[in-house]
Amino acid sequence: MKGLKKIALVAAIAAAPFAANAELQALNDTAMGDVTGQAGVTIELETKVSIGQFKYTDEGSFAVNDIVLGGAGVTADGQLLDTNGNVTNGLLDQLKIDIDVLDDGDAKIHVGTLDGNPIDWGMTIGSMELLAGNTGSDSTTLISNLSGYGNLAQLDIQVDTATDHLNLVAAFDVTDMDFDVEFLGVGIRDLAITGAGANFDYDGDGQTVAGGGPADFGLDLTDPAQAQKYGVLSGFANVNLDIYKGSGLGASTATDVLRIDVNNVYMDVTVGAVEIGGTSIGSLAIDNLAVTDTKLAVYGH
């Protein structure tokens, strides 16, 4: 203890000249704003994630096995090319995440890229299973051999302090996805999800994009930022969700439930081949799929 006291005494003597010439002042809110960084935080990221099993258990269990998430290169087809025509490396990379807390307290997260191109993504899943609980040993494989890749063009998340809503806006595509629905003996091959295309009326004014052009989005293509947004909206599937705590729907008496309001989902879907018993029975196409004014309330029972 005597040694520690001597060290403390020496430190105090050494600091005395600085203390004598410095005036300590409390920081006001404005100064604190300058210190904490008004411009927000940017995170650059590259990653690849593998999960052996994810399991949800009630009485029985639902298990997802052998999950891999990364760049398009984690799939066999996606190893060929990314959006720039380069061989992919299997990493979810070139990510730039901007995080800002605004003056009104809202939090905004924008996921973009370092090179300005859409983010190539890929995922594989070995199987999805239903498992019996303690009373049995039965199991059913729902889906197996899932492999898919594509691009993420937009991901914006905002938490609104006025409404306590989390708003999620995303624009993406699925270039190719294959999987087997084992318990039905059905195989899905070359599933693709894209934007609703030039023949879709995004704003409901009676004119398609071809007829109304960028005015369908209220955009001015002479502004490079708005032109880029137009390309994102028209070229990729679009999703806009609000997530918050609320009440049940209609006559429901449930309170404090997880609410998910689907403001809109716009996309085209194609399936290259539907196989039954290993033989293709044809292809499918869904043109101008629009999901709007859809609400979900999720709670335990």
C-alpha positions in Angstrom: 0.0 0.0 0.0 2.9 2.4 0.8 4.2 1.9 -2.7 0.8 2.7 -4.2 0.6 5.9 -2.2 4.0 7.0 -3.4 3.0 6.4 -7.0 -0.2 8.4 -6.5 1.8 11.3 -5.0 4.3 11.4 -7.9 1.4 11.3 -10.4 -0.4 14.2 -8.6 2.8 16.3 -8.6 3.4 15.6 -12.3 -0.1 16.7 -13.2 -0.1 19.8 -11.1 1.4 22.2 -13.8 -1.2 21.1 -16.3 -4.1 21.5 -13.9 -2.9 25.0 -13.0 -3.0 26.2 -16.6 -6.3 24.4 -17.6 -9.8 25.5 -16.9 -12.3 22.6 -16.6 -15.7 23.4 -18.3 -18.9 21.3 -18.5 -19.9 20.5 -22.1 -23.3 21.7 -23.2 -25.6 19.7 -25.6 -24.2 21.4 -28.7 -20.6 20.7 -27.7 -21.5 17.1 -26.9 -23.1 16.8 -30.3 -19.8 17.9 -31.9 -17.9 15.4 -29.7 -20.2 12.4 -30.5 -19.9 13.0 -34.2 -22.7 14.7 -36.1 -21.9 12.8 -39.3 -22.8 9.4 -37.9 -20.9 6.2 -38.1 -19.9 4.1 -41.2 -19.0 0.4 -41.0 -17.3 -1.4 -43.8 -17.9 -5.1 -43.8 -17.1 -8.4 -45.5 -18.2 -11.7 -44.0 -19.3 -15.3 -44.6 -21.6 -17.0 -42.0 -22.1 -20.8 -41.5 -24.7 -22.2 -39.0 -24.8 -25.9 -38.3 -28.4 -25.9 -37.1 -31.1 -23.4 -36.1 -33.9 -25.0 -34.1 -37.2 -23.6 -32.8 -38.9 -25.8 -30.2 -42.5 -25.7 -29.0 -43.8 -29.2 -28.3 -42.1 -30.5 -31.4 -39.3 -28.7 -33.2 -38.6 -27.0 -36.5 -34.9 -27.3 -37.6 -32.9 -25.6 -40.4 -29.7 -27.4 -41.0 -26.4 -26.5 -42.7 -26.9 -22.8 -43.4 -24.3 -20.8 -45.3 -24.8 -17.1 -46.1 -22.3 -15.1 -48.0 -21.7 -13.7 -51.5 -23.1 -15.3 -54.7 -20.0 -17.5 -54.8 -21.2 -19.8 -51.9 -23.5 -21.4 -54.6 -22.2 -23.4 -57.5 -24.0 -21.3 -60.1 -23.1 -18.0 -58.4 -19.4 -18.8 -58.5 -19.4 -18.0 -62.2 -20.2 -14.2 -62.2 -21.2 -11.3 -60.1 -22.9 -8.2 -61.4 -19.6 -6.9 -62.8 -18.8 -10.1 -64.6 -16.1 -11.1 -62.1 -15.7 -14.5 -60.5 -17.1 -14.2 -57.0 -15.2 -15.3 -53.9 -18.0 -16.5 -51.6 -17.8 -13.5 -49.3 -20.6 -11.0 -48.6 -18.3 -8.1 -49.3 -18.1 -4.4 -50.4 -20.7 -3.5 -47.8 -20.8 0.0 -46.4 -23.3 0.6 -43.5 -24.1 4.2 -42.6 -25.8 4.7 -39.2 -27.2 8.2 -38.2 -29.3 9.5 -35.3 -31.2 12.5 -36.6 -32.1 15.7 -34.7 -35.6 14.4 -33.9 -34.2 11.2 -32.4 -35.0 8.9 -35.4 -32.3 6.3 -36.2 -31.5 5.6 -39.9 -29.4 2.7 -41.2 -28.5 2.6 -44.9 -26.7 -0.4 -46.3 -24.8 0.4 -49.5 -21.7 -0.6 -51.2 -18.1 0.6 -51.5 -18.1 0.3 -55.3 -21.6 1.6 -55.9 -22.8 -1.7 -57.4 -25.6 -3.9 -55.9 -24.5 -6.4 -53.3 -24.2 -9.9 -54.6 -25.5 -12.5 -52.0 -25.8 -16.2 -51.9 -27.1 -18.8 -49.5 -27.4 -22.6 -49.2 -29.5 -24.7 -46.8 -29.1 -28.4 -46.4 -32.6 -29.1 -45.1 -35.6 -27.8 -43.2 -37.3 -30.4 -40.9 -40.2 -31.0 -38.6 -39.1 -33.1 -35.6 -41.3 -34.9 -33.0 -41.0 -34.0 -29.4 -40.4 -36.2 -26.4 -43.4 -38.4 -27.2 -42.1 -39.7 -30.6 -39.3 -40.0 -33.0 -40.9 -39.1 -36.3 -39.5 -36.4 -38.6 -40.5 -34.9 -41.9 -38.1 -33.1 -44.3 -39.9 -30.1 -45.7 -37.3 -28.6 -48.0 -33.8 -29.8 -48.9 -30.9 -28.8 -51.2 -31.8 -25.1 -51.3 -29.3 -23.0 -53.2 -29.9 -19.4 -54.3 -28.1 -16.2 -55.2 -28.9 -12.7 -56.4 -28.4 -9.0 -55.7 -29.4 -6.5 -53.0 -29.8 -3.0 -54.5 -31.3 -1.2 -51.6 -31.7 -1.7 -47.8 -32.9 1.2 -45.6 -34.0 0.9 -42.0 -35.5 3.7 -40.0 -36.8 3.8 -36.4 -39.4 6.6 -36.0 -39.5 7.9 -32.5 -42.9 9.6 -33.1 -44.7 6.4 -34.0 -42.3 3.7 -32.5 -42.3 2.0 -35.9 -39.4 0.3 -37.6 -39.7 0.9 -41.4 -37.8 -1.4 -43.7 -37.4 -0.7 -47.4 -35.5 -3.1 -49.7 -34.9 -3.7 -53.4 -33.5 -7.0 -54.4 -33.6 -9.8 -57.0 -33.1 -13.6 -57.0 -31.1 -14.6 -60.0 -31.4 -18.3 -59.5 -32.8 -20.6 -56.8 -33.3 -24.3 -56.7 -34.8 -26.5 -53.9 -36.7 -29.8 -53.4 -40.0 -30.0 -51.5 -39.2 -33.5 -50.3 -42.5 -34.5 -48.6 -44.4 -33.7 -51.7 -41.9 -35.1 -54.2 -41.6 -31.7 -56.0 -38.5 -30.0 -57.2 -38.3 -26.2 -58.1 -35.6 -25.3 -60.6 -34.4 -21.9 -61.8 -36.7 -19.8 -59.7 -36.1 -16.0 -60.3 -37.5 -12.9 -58.7 -37.1 -9.5 -60.5 -38.7 -6.1 -60.6 -42.3 -5.8 -61.8 -41.0 -4.4 -65.1 -41.9 -1.7 -67.6 -45.6 -2.8 -67.8 -46.5 -2.2 -64.1 -48.3 0.8 -62.6 -46.3 1.4 -59.5 -48.2 4.4 -58.2 -51.7 3.4 -59.2 -52.4 6.3 -61.5 -53.5 4.1 -64.4 -50.3 4.5 -66.3 -47.6 1.9 -66.5 -43.9 2.7 -66.3 -43.7 2.5 -70.1 -46.7 4.9 -70.3 -45.9 7.2 -67.4 -42.1 6.7 -67.3 -40.2 8.0 -64.3 -43.2 10.2 -63.4 -44.7 7.0 -62.1 -42.2 7.4 -59.3 -42.3 11.2 -59.1 -38.6 11.4 -60.1 -36.5 13.7 -62.2 -34.0 11.7 -64.2 -31.8 14.7 -64.7 -30.8 14.3 -61.1 -28.3 11.5 -60.9 -29.4 10.4 -57.5 -33.1 10.2 -58.6 -32.1 8.5 -61.8 -30.3 5.8 -59.7 -33.4 5.5 -57.5 -35.5 5.0 -60.6 -33.2 2.2 -61.8 -33.5 0.6 -58.3 -37.3 0.7 -58.2 -37.9 -0.5 -61.7 -35.2 -3.1 -62.0 -35.6 -5.0 -58.7 -38.3 -6.4 -56.5 -39.4 -3.8 -54.0 -40.5 -4.4 -50.4 -41.7 -1.8 -47.8 -42.7 -2.9 -44.3 -43.6 -1.3 -41.0 -42.8 -3.4 -37.8 -44.0 -2.3 -34.4 -45.9 -3.3 -31.2 -49.6 -2.9 -31.5 -53.0 -4.5 -31.1 -54.6 -7.5 -32.9 -56.6 -7.2 -36.1 -60.4 -6.8 -36.5 -62.3 -8.2 -33.5 -59.2 -9.6 -31.9 -58.7 -8.7 -28.2 -54.9 -9.3 -28.3 -52.7 -6.5 -27.2 -49.0 -5.8 -27.3 -48.6 -8.1 -30.3 -45.9 -7.9 -33.0 -47.4 -6.1 -35.9 -46.1 -6.3 -39.4 -47.7 -4.0 -42.0 -46.8 -4.8 -45.6 -47.1 -1.4 -47.3 -46.2 -2.9 -50.7 -44.4 -5.7 -52.4 -43.8 -5.5 -56.1 -42.2 -8.3 -58.2 -42.2 -10.7 -61.1 -41.6 -14.4 -60.4 -40.6 -17.1 -62.8 -39.9 -20.8 -62.3 -37.9 -22.5 -65.1 -39.1 -26.0 -64.3 -41.4 -27.7 -61.8 -40.3 -31.4 -61.4 -42.4 -34.2 -60.0 -40.7 -37.5 -59.6 -37.6 -36.0 -61.2 -39.4 -35.1 -64.4 -40.3 -31.6 -65.5 -44.0 -30.9 -65.9 -43.4 -27.3 -67.2 -42.6 -23.8 -66.1 -44.4 -21.0 -64.2 -44.6 -17.2 -64.5 -46.2 -14.6 -62.2 -46.3 -11.2 -63.8 -46.8 -7.9 -61.9 -47.3 -9.4 -58.4 -48.4 -6.7 -56.0 -49.1 -7.2 -52.3 -50.5 -4.1 -50.6 -52.5 -3.1 -47.6 -51.6 -6.4 -45.8 -51.3 -6.6 -42.1 -50.1 -9.3 -39.7 -50.4 -9.6 -35.9 -48.1 -12.2 -34.4 -48.4 -13.4 -30.7 -48.2 -16.5 -28.6 -51.0 -18.8 -27.7 
